Every structure is written in C-alpha cells, then in structure tokens.
C-alpha cells in the first residue's frame, strides 16, 4: 500500500514532530502552569470519557 520510502518518511516525520512538540511544551511550561492551572483534570476527564465510550462499545457489541 505504501512504498518503503513513504513509510520511512512517515516514521521520521513522526519522530521529529514529537521531539519538536516536546521541546516547545517544555519551553512554555511556566506559561502553561500560570495561565492554565488544573488543565490536567480536563485531559483526564477526556481520557476517561474516551475509555467510557470504548467500554460501552465493547459491552454492547
């Protein structure tokens, strides 16, 4: 479906993208803590919601 070059490009792109996002997040960490306190709870609620939907799908399938 994909050529070998496309797969290599996709993997390398993902790795570089993740590294850049990580550095950017670490650079802005102080601002995140100042302006978005408690945002971790939003993330946890979102993950819990996705898990809940997956559980419902699993049990009613």
C-alpha positions in Angstrom: 0.0 0.0 0.0 2.8 2.4 0.9 6.3 2.3 -0.6 9.3 1.8 1.6 10.3 5.4 1.2 6.9 6.7 2.3 7.0 4.5 5.4 10.4 5.8 6.3 9.4 9.4 5.7 6.3 8.9 7.9 8.3 7.4 10.8 10.9 10.1 10.6 8.3 12.8 10.4 6.5 11.5 13.4 9.7 11.2 15.5 10.9 14.8 14.6 7.4 16.2 15.1 7.1 14.6 18.6 10.6 16.0 19.5 9.7 19.5 18.4 6.4 19.4 20.2 8.2 18.2 23.3 10.7 21.0 23.2 8.0 23.6 22.6 6.0 22.3 25.5 9.0 22.3 27.9 9.8 25.9 26.8 6.3 27.1 27.6 5.8 25.1 30.7 5.9 28.1 33.0 3.2 29.8 31.0 1.1 26.7 31.0 1.2 26.5 34.8 0.4 30.2 35.2 -2.5 30.5 32.7 -3.9 27.0 32.6 -3.9 25.7 36.2 -5.9 22.5 36.5 -5.8 21.7 32.8 -4.6 18.2 33.7 -8.1 17.5 35.0 -9.6 18.3 31.6 -7.2 15.9 30.0 -8.0 13.1 32.5 -11.7 13.7 32.0 -11.3 13.5 28.2 -9.4 10.2 28.5 -11.9 8.8 30.9 -14.7 9.8 28.5 -13.0 8.0 25.6 -12.4 4.9 27.8 -16.1 5.0 28.8 -17.3 5.2 25.2 -14.9 2.3 24.4 -16.3 0.2 27.3 -19.8 0.8 26.2 -19.0 -0.3 22.7 -17.2 -3.3 23.9 -20.0 -4.4 26.3 -22.9 -3.9 23.8 -21.2 -5.5 20.8 
